Amino acid sequence: MDVLLTTKPQNHITDELSVIIFWGRNQTLDSNRKTVLNKTFHDEPLIMDFNGDLIPDVFGVTNESDRPQILIGRVTYIKQKPEDTVVVGQSVFADFDGDGQTEHLLPACADVTCHKSAIYLSKPGLNQWIPVLQDFRNKDTLWGFVPYKNNQSSVPITLHIGDYNMDGYPDALAILMNTSGSNQQAFLLENVPCNNASCRSVHRMFKVYWELSDLNQIKDAVVATFFDIYEDGILDIIVLSKGYFNSEFAIHTLKNNFEADAYFVKVIVLSGLCSNDCPSKITPFGVNQPGPYIMYTTVDANGYAKNGSAGQLSQSAHFALQLPYNVLGLGRSANFLDHLYVGIPRPLGEKSERKQEWTAIIPNSQLIVIPYPHNVPRRYLLYS
């Protein structure tokens, strides 16, 4: 397993981050075999497969430009932030429109107070930002993202992704504040069919679920994320809120009572490593690792082809709280998955892809993939 390390100067004169990648070698790291990126960063970089080739890339915003860049991988890609945006939140990546490709989602504001908030989407290879959420008004109250403040209880603008209703289209959780500043809450953003011209090219959009009573009762929310508390494949919600004093916090858990006849597949990809040399005839399992990419193809209840994909553990900073596994909704189709693909990172210089395919996967399966040996994908093990 490789290790990506971010460092700051000891004098802290600037907030620039340097990035060093130590490449794994057998059961340890080789300090002489490392890559020092020749750029400094505004913030922590992400690891994910941006172009859908089942090979993880490194994504970040450098101090040379305010444009996000793909720095390692097959793609050399630089993108300008959306026009007229002043505040830019944390990038997040998800298969937003269910086409099997990962899209780039970016929360942003057109003013420093975030009274004009929006979520933009960019598809791989297209130099265009498409707004998928601009309506933050609930009756007579206008809401927006919470701009970052340099204090202990403030968190950068972040979306947490998960398929709450298992329809195959990822939803999101976001922290919003009303424009008067009197209330700050967590809201569910549901992924629904597009109903306006601005998002027509991606066919999907986010809609704020204003009337989720249990969430509305939690005031001064700071972070909200998904988690499968009952290990049943249904994503529940965890919310962190401020207590009576700003130095105190409370954790709330909300059970997902979604009861529609929908299916899922839950996948975790382990590292396939031992703590030391693996004994003979014992398969190493390791722990979940950043970087793997999962993709499936199937047929929906109407007989149309359906695809889905997700990356595992792309981000670790700013209370990312990403799931250690991937839950992919299948909608109301009880058909077997025709194909399930899993890809893992490969060393520099290796040309063959480290990916494996399995067929005829039963819906509602909870799967464990052990990619061992790493360089022999046909021997990867799949457990359910």
C-alpha positions in Angstrom: 0.0 0.0 0.0 1.2 3.5 -0.8 1.1 6.5 1.5 0.3 10.1 0.5 1.6 12.6 3.0 0.9 16.4 3.2 3.3 18.7 5.0 3.4 22.4 6.1 6.4 24.6 6.7 7.4 24.7 10.4 7.2 28.5 10.5 3.6 28.4 9.3 4.1 31.6 7.4 1.9 30.3 4.6 -0.9 27.7 4.5 0.7 26.0 1.5 0.7 22.2 1.6 3.4 20.1 0.0 2.6 16.5 -1.1 4.9 13.5 -0.9 3.9 10.0 -2.1 5.8 7.0 -0.7 5.4 4.0 -2.8 4.8 0.7 -1.0 7.3 -2.1 -1.3 6.4 -5.6 0.0 5.5 -5.1 3.6 7.0 -1.7 4.1 7.7 1.7 2.6 10.9 2.5 0.7 12.0 6.0 1.8 14.2 6.2 -1.4 11.2 5.4 -3.6 9.0 8.5 -3.4 7.4 11.1 -5.5 7.5 14.8 -4.4 4.9 16.8 -6.4 6.5 20.0 -7.8 3.4 22.0 -6.8 2.0 23.2 -3.5 -1.7 23.0 -2.7 -4.4 25.2 -1.2 -5.9 22.2 0.6 -5.8 18.5 1.1 -5.8 16.6 -2.3 -8.3 13.8 -3.1 -7.7 10.3 -4.4 -10.3 9.0 -6.8 -10.8 7.6 -10.4 -11.8 10.7 -12.3 -12.0 9.3 -15.8 -13.5 5.9 -15.1 -10.5 3.8 -16.2 -10.5 1.9 -12.8 -7.1 3.6 -12.0 -7.1 6.2 -9.1 -5.9 9.7 -9.8 -4.9 12.6 -7.5 -7.0 15.7 -7.6 -6.2 19.0 -6.0 -6.2 22.8 -6.3 -2.6 24.2 -6.5 -1.3 27.6 -5.4 -0.3 28.4 -9.0 -4.0 28.6 -10.0 -7.5 28.6 -8.6 -8.4 25.8 -11.1 -8.6 22.1 -9.9 -6.1 19.9 -11.5 -5.7 16.1 -12.1 -2.0 15.7 -11.2 -1.3 12.0 -11.5 -3.0 9.5 -13.9 -3.7 9.3 -17.6 -5.4 12.6 -17.7 -3.8 16.1 -17.7 -6.8 18.2 -16.8 -7.2 21.7 -15.5 -10.6 23.3 -15.0 -11.6 26.9 -14.2 -14.1 27.4 -11.3 -17.7 28.3 -12.2 -18.2 31.8 -13.5 -19.0 34.5 -10.9 -18.3 32.2 -7.9 -16.5 33.8 -5.0 -16.5 31.0 -2.4 -15.7 27.5 -3.5 -16.4 24.4 -1.3 -14.9 21.0 -1.2 -15.1 19.0 -4.5 -16.9 15.6 -4.3 -17.1 12.9 -6.9 -20.1 10.6 -7.6 -21.9 8.9 -10.5 -24.6 11.6 -10.3 -26.6 10.6 -13.4 -26.2 6.8 -13.3 -24.2 6.5 -16.5 -21.3 4.5 -15.0 -19.0 7.6 -15.1 -17.9 9.7 -12.2 -19.0 13.4 -12.2 -17.4 16.3 -10.4 -19.8 18.1 -7.9 -18.8 21.5 -6.5 -20.7 23.5 -4.0 -20.1 27.3 -4.4 -21.3 30.7 -3.6 -21.6 33.9 -5.6 -21.0 36.1 -2.6 -18.9 35.9 0.6 -22.0 35.4 2.8 -23.2 32.6 0.6 -26.7 34.1 0.2 -26.4 33.0 -3.4 -25.5 29.4 -3.2 -25.4 26.7 -5.9 -24.1 23.2 -6.7 -22.4 22.7 -10.0 -21.6 19.5 -11.9 -18.9 18.8 -14.5 -18.7 15.7 -16.6 -15.3 14.2 -17.6 -13.8 15.8 -20.7 -16.3 18.7 -20.9 -15.2 22.3 -20.1 -18.6 23.3 -18.7 -20.2 23.7 -15.3 -23.8 22.7 -15.1 -25.9 23.9 -12.1 -27.8 21.1 -10.5 -29.1 23.1 -7.5 -29.8 26.8 -7.4 -33.1 27.0 -5.6 -32.4 27.4 -1.8 -35.7 29.1 -0.9 -38.2 27.5 1.4 -41.4 29.5 1.4 -40.3 33.0 2.6 -36.9 31.9 4.0 -33.7 31.9 1.9 -31.0 29.4 2.9 -27.4 29.0 1.7 -24.2 27.2 2.5 -22.3 28.1 5.7 -19.1 30.0 4.7 -15.9 28.8 6.4 -14.6 30.8 9.3 -11.2 30.4 10.8 -12.3 28.9 14.1 -12.4 25.5 15.7 -16.1 24.7 15.1 -16.1 25.8 11.4 -16.0 23.3 8.6 -15.4 24.0 4.9 -18.5 23.7 2.7 -18.8 20.0 2.0 -21.4 17.6 0.5 -21.6 14.1 1.9 -22.8 11.6 -0.7 -25.0 8.4 -0.3 -27.9 6.8 -2.0 -30.6 7.4 0.6 -33.5 5.9 -1.3 -31.6 3.2 -3.2 -32.9 4.3 -6.6 -29.4 4.2 -8.1 -28.8 8.0 -8.1 -26.7 9.3 -5.2 -28.2 11.8 -2.9 -26.4 14.2 -0.6 -26.4 15.8 2.9 -25.5 19.5 3.3 -25.3 22.0 6.1 -27.3 25.2 5.3 -27.9 28.4 7.2 -30.8 30.9 6.7 -29.8 34.3 5.5 -30.6 35.9 8.9 -28.1 33.6 10.5 -30.6 32.5 13.2 -30.6 28.8 12.3 -28.2 26.3 10.9 -29.4 22.8 9.9 -28.6 19.6 8.0 -30.7 19.0 4.9 -31.1 16.0 2.6 -30.6 16.8 -1.1 -32.5 14.3 -3.1 -31.3 13.4 -6.6 -34.4 13.8 -8.8 -35.2 14.1 -12.6 -34.3 17.6 -14.0 -37.3 19.9 -14.3 -35.6 23.0 -15.7 -33.5 24.0 -18.7 -30.2 24.6 -16.9 -29.7 20.9 -16.0 -31.3 19.3 -19.0 -28.0 18.0 -20.4 -27.5 15.7 -17.3 -31.2 14.9 -16.9 -30.8 15.0 -13.0 -30.8 17.7 -10.3 -30.7 18.0 -6.5 -33.9 19.0 -4.7 -33.8 20.1 -1.0 -35.9 17.9 1.2 -37.2 20.7 3.4 -39.8 18.8 5.4 -37.7 16.0 7.0 -39.0 16.5 10.5 -36.3 14.6 12.4 -33.5 16.5 10.7 -35.4 19.8 11.3 -35.3 19.2 15.1 -31.5 19.3 15.2 -30.4 22.9 15.5 -26.9 24.3 15.0 -25.8 21.3 12.9 -22.1 21.2 11.9 -21.6 18.0 10.0 -24.0 15.4 8.6 -23.1 12.1 6.9 -24.5 8.7 5.9 -23.8 5.4 7.7 -25.3 1.9 7.6 -25.9 1.7 11.4 -27.9 -1.6 11.2 -25.7 -3.3 8.6 -28.8 -3.9 6.4 -27.6 -2.0 3.3 -29.9 1.0 4.1 -28.1 4.3 4.8 -29.0 6.0 8.0 -27.9 9.6 9.0 -25.5 10.8 11.6 -25.5 14.5 12.5 -23.0 16.5 14.7 -24.4 19.6 16.3 -23.1 22.3 18.6 -24.1 22.1 22.3 -25.1 24.9 24.7 -21.5 26.0 24.6 -19.6 26.2 21.3 -16.8 23.9 22.7 -19.4 21.1 23.2 -20.9 18.9 20.5 -23.6 16.3 20.4 -24.0 13.3 18.0 -27.5 12.4 16.7 -28.4 9.3 14.7 -31.5 9.0 12.5 -32.8 5.7 11.3 -33.8 5.6 7.6 -37.4 4.3 7.5 -37.3 4.0 3.8 -39.5 1.0 2.9 -39.9 1.0 -0.9 -39.2 -2.2 -2.7 -35.6 -1.3 -3.8 -32.4 -3.3 -4.0 -28.7 -2.6 -3.5 -25.2 -4.1 -3.6 -22.7 -3.2 -0.8 -19.0 -3.6 -1.6 -15.9 -3.1 0.4 -12.4 -3.6 -1.2 -9.7 -4.6 1.2 -6.0 -4.0 0.8 -5.0 -7.7 0.6 -2.0 -7.1 2.9 -0.5 -8.8 5.9 1.1 -7.1 8.9 4.2 -9.1 8.0 5.1 -11.9 5.5 2.0 -13.9 4.8 2.1 -17.6 5.9 1.6 -20.1 3.2 -2.0 -21.1 2.3 -3.3 -18.1 4.3 -5.0 -15.3 2.2 -4.2 -11.8 3.5 -7.2 -9.6 3.8 -5.9 -6.3 5.3 -8.2 -3.3 5.7 -10.3 -1.1 3.5 -8.0 1.1 1.3 -8.4 4.5 -0.5 -8.5 4.4 -4.2 -10.4 1.3 -5.4 -13.1 1.9 -8.0 -16.3 -0.2 -8.3 -18.6 -0.3 -11.3 -21.6 -2.5 -12.3 -23.9 -3.1 -15.3 -27.4 -4.6 -15.1 -30.9 -4.3 -16.6 -33.6 -2.4 -14.8 -37.2 -3.5 -14.3 -38.2 -2.0 -17.7 -35.5 -3.9 -19.6 -33.1 -0.9 -20.1 -29.4 -1.1 -19.4 -28.4 0.4 -16.1 -24.9 1.3 -14.9 -23.5 2.6 -11.7 -20.1 3.3 -10.2 -18.4 4.6 -7.1 -14.9 5.2 -5.6 -13.8 4.1 -2.2 -12.4 6.5 0.4 -11.4 9.4 -1.9 -11.0 12.0 0.9 -9.8 12.1 4.5 -9.7 15.7 5.5 -12.3 18.2 6.9 -14.5 15.6 8.5 -15.0 13.7 5.3 -16.6 10.8 7.2 -16.9 8.8 4.1 -18.2 5.3 4.3 -15.6 2.5 4.5 -17.6 0.7 1.9 -19.8 1.5 -1.1 -23.6 1.1 -1.2 -24.8 1.2 -4.7 -28.6 1.4 -5.2 -30.2 -0.7 -7.8 -33.7 0.7 -7.8 -36.6 -1.7 -8.0 -34.9 -4.1 -10.3 -34.4 -7.6 -8.8 -32.3 -8.7 -11.7 -28.8 -10.1 -11.2 -25.9 -7.7 -11.8 -24.6 -8.8 -15.2 -21.1 -7.5 -14.4 -19.3 -6.2 -11.4 -15.9 -4.6 -11.9 -13.3 -3.7 -9.3 -10.1 -1.9 -10.0 -7.2 -1.0 -7.6 -4.1 1.2 -7.8 -1.0 -0.1 -9.6 2.6 0.9 -9.2 4.3 3.4 -11.4 5.5 1.8 -14.6 3.2 -1.1 -14.6 1.1 -1.2 -17.8 -1.4 -3.9 -17.1 -4.6 -2.8 -15.3 -5.4 -4.3 -11.9 -9.1 -4.9 -12.3 -11.3 -8.0 -12.2 -14.8 -8.8 -13.3 -17.5 -11.0 -11.7 -20.8 -11.9 -13.2 -24.3 -12.8 -12.0 -24.2 -11.0 -8.6 -27.4 -11.4 -6.5 -29.1 -8.1 -5.5 -28.9 -7.2 -1.8 -25.5 -8.8 -1.6 -22.9 -7.5 0.8 -19.6 -8.2 -0.8 -16.0 -8.3 0.3 -13.2 -8.2 -2.3 -9.7 -9.3 -1.4 -7.3 -8.3 -4.2 -4.5 -10.8 -3.7 -2.1 -11.2 -5.3 -2.3 -7.6 -6.4 -0.8 -8.2 -9.8 -2.9 -11.2 -10.6 -6.5 -9.9 -10.9 -7.9 -13.3 -12.0 -7.1 -14.6 -8.5 -8.9 -11.9 -6.6 -11.4 -13.3 -4.1 -15.0 -12.3 -3.7 -16.9 -13.1 -0.5 -20.5 -12.4 0.3 
